[in-house]
Amino acid sequence: MNFLKNNQIYQINNLKYNLKQLIIVSFMMLMAVQMLALVVYCLAGNIKPILLDRVGANAKQIALVIGTIPQLVNLIVCPIISTMSDKTRSRFGRRMPYLIITAPLITITCVLIAYASEIGNAIAKIIPSLASYNMPLIVMASLILFFQLLYLFPGSVVYYLIADVIPKECIGRYMSISTILGSACNFLFNFFIFKFAVEHVKITFIVFGVLYLIAYLLLFIFVKEGEYPPITDKIDKSKNTAVKTYEYLTMFFRQCFQHKIFIFLFICTGLNNASTICRLMYNVLFATKDIGMSSDFYGKVMGIGAICAMIAVFFLGKLMDKTHPMLIYFLGGVLVIMASAVGYFFINTPKSFAIIGVATQIVYGMQNLACVPLLISLLPQDKYGQFSSANSMVNSAAVFFGAMLGGYFTDLYGYRVMFIWDFTITLLATFSLIIVYKEWKKYGGKANYQSPVIH
């Protein structure tokens, strides 16, 4: 770590770290973020479609449970959580209360998902009038939806905490290490655990749920937030609830959507997220059902792709420090467009899926590396959670409609349509990013960028 100096003091707001303290804080943040990714994306993300398929869900129902409903909830709830966390002032900070309260609830929900089929069958036996319904599917879908609701709290707030406790001069290197570690965890999960998780759902969900709880307890113990400035844009508390709610919402939308650079930034990231929804919902089913790939081989392909992405990210992190996250994000989008076109025409066997699947993992790794640094570099820091939630709201709207349309087109044309979906939506996202670039140059560019004044 020759890029860090042992005698240097690293500071963000009123927090000061020596090298040892910076390493401890960074390590705890990395562990918390990676456990969230392992539980939500690697485990639940890969296994949810399989679990729903096992209890009789069709493509539209899978899209409804995994994509449409969660994004509708996210559209409503995430701005509330994010703005509240910006304005929270407690002895534990403004982000930590949301993380530590939800940690045990997520662990309990993981355990319940593991036993969803048994719970559904038990309910049908206890209440005979429900026996005519597919109770395992109803219980599984309900628990998955509740899990995804709980995820909204740490899923947004933990990334805001990064901006609050990691010094800005270290954020690029932190994100590079975080992305590399994420790729390594993704590799280990897919290569060694995925098949086991498919065959032994109960023990896997229980173990991962407990590890998640441990990670966030350690985060709570070792990572402390600093003091935050007083809230300046308060609403008069003497007004009734309806008026205060209206004024908060008016202020939120006025501040977040008054400048073109933010609007098209939100549209860009929203479209890029919507472009992946079909792959998220159906990639494993396309590989195992249409291509005839075994779940074991699928896991290994995804794992190898994660390792290749990790290697690419190592070099791209240095390039991003020298240039700007926008360049890496743009290049990632262009390569996604190319990979989608190639995938549609040439994936017909497990071998071709493996080759193009690995390449796709690499280009998505590029975008994942650059996304958070891009937001941190462009959004107002004093209202980072608020503007991030506006971004999340637009993302949720995009994925909400994307899941509905993706499920509809998949039912009509089959799983292969996900490549056409990726190609088209990512192309639109790239055009939006070009507009962001032009606005960024207008506000000073790399050397002198100043966020537009927020009224």
C-alpha positions, 0 to 999 in steps of 0.5 A, a space after each residue: 500500500 505504497 500510495 498511503 503514508 504512515 505519518 499522514 492524517 486523513 480527514 473527512 469533515 471532523 473525522 481524522 484518521 491515522 493510517 491504522 485507523 483508516 485501514 480499520 474503518 475501510 476494512 469494516 466498511 468493505 466487510 459490511 458492503 460485501 456481506 450485503 452484496 453476498 446476501 442480496 445479490 449473490 445468494 438471494 439474487 441468484 437463488 430467488 428465481 430458482 426458488 420461485 420456479 420450484 414452487 410453480 411461478 411462471 415468468 410473469 410472476 417471477 418478474 412481478 416478485 423480483 422486479 415490478 413490485 420491489 421497484 414500485 416500493 423502492 420508488 416510494 420508500 427509498 427517497 423517504 429513507 434517504 432524506 430521513 437519514 440525511 436529516 437524522 441526528 443521533 448519538 450513533 450518527 445519521 446512517 448507523 441507526 438504519 443499518 443496525 436496526 434492520 440487520 437482525 430482521 434481514 437475518 430472520 427473513 433469510 431463515 424464513 425464506 429457507 423454510 418458505 415451502 414448509 411454512 406454506 404447506 403447514 398453513 394449508 394443512 392448518 387452514 384447509 380452505 387455503 389448500 386450493 391455493 399454491 401456499 408455498 408460492 404465496 409464502 415464498 413470494 411474500 417473504 422475498 418481497 419483505 426481504 427486498 423491502 428490508 434491503 432498501 434500508 442498508 442497500 442505500 444507507 451503507 453507500 451514503 456512509 462510505 461518502 461520510 467516513 472515507 476521505 475523498 482523497 482515498 475514495 477512488 482507491 477504496 472503490 477499486 479495492 471494494 470492486 476487486 473484493 466484490 469480484 473475488 467474493 462473486 467468484 468464490 460464491 459462484 465457483 464453490 457455493 452456488 451449486 451447494 446453495 441450490 441443493 441445500 437452500 436451508 443451511 446456506 440461507 441460515 449461515 449467510 444470514 448469521 454472517 450478515 448480522 455479525 458483519 453489521 455488529 462489527 461495523 457498529 462497534 468499529 465505525 463511528 460517524 462524525 458530527 454533521 452541520 445543523 439542518 438548514 432547510 427545515 420545515 416549520 414543525 408547527 404546521 400540520 402533518 399534511 402540509 409538512 409532508 407536502 412541503 418536504 416533497 415539494 422541496 425534494 423534487 424542486 432541489 433534485 430535479 431543477 438542473 439538467 445534469 442531475 436529471 440526465 444522470 438519474 436517467 442514465 443510471 436508471 436505464 443502465 439498471 433497467 437494462 440488466 433486469 432481464 438478465 437478473 431475472 432470467 440469465 440462470 434460467 436461460 442457461 440451464 433451460 434453453 442452453 442445457 447448462 448444468 447449475 454447477 457449470 453455470 456457477 463456475 462460469 459466473 465465478 471465472 467471470 468475476 475473477 476476470 472482472 477483478 483483474 480488469 478492475 485492478 487496472 481500471 481503478 488506476 486509470 479512473 484516478 488519472 481520468 474520471 469515473 465518467 470515462 470508465 462508465 461510458 466505456 462500460 456502456 459501449 462494451 455492454 452494447 457490443 456484448 449484447 449484440 454478440 450474445 444474441 447471435 452467437 450464444 447457442 451452447 454452454 461453451 459459447 455462453 461461458 465465453 460471452 458470459 465471462 466477457 459480460 461480467 468484465 464489462 459490467 464490472 467496469 460500470 460497477 466500479 465507476 458508478 458510485 465514484 461518478 455519483 460522489 463526484 457530481 452530486 452535492 455532498 451536503 445533500 448526498 443522501 437526498 440526491 442519491 435517493 432521487 437517483 434511486 427513485 428514477 432507477 426504481 421507476 425505470 426497473 419497475 417498467 423494465 421488469 413489466 415489459 421484460 417479463 411480457 417480452 420474455 413470455 412472448 419471445 423466450 429468454 433470449 430476448 434479454 440480449 435485445 433488451 440489454 442492447 436497446 436500453 444501454 444504448 439509450 443510457 449512453 446517449 443520456 450520459 453524453 448529455 451529462 458530459 456536456 453539462 459537466 463540462 459547462 460546470 467546470 469539468 474535471 479540474 474545476 467542477 462545482 455542483 450547480 447551486 441548489 435552491 
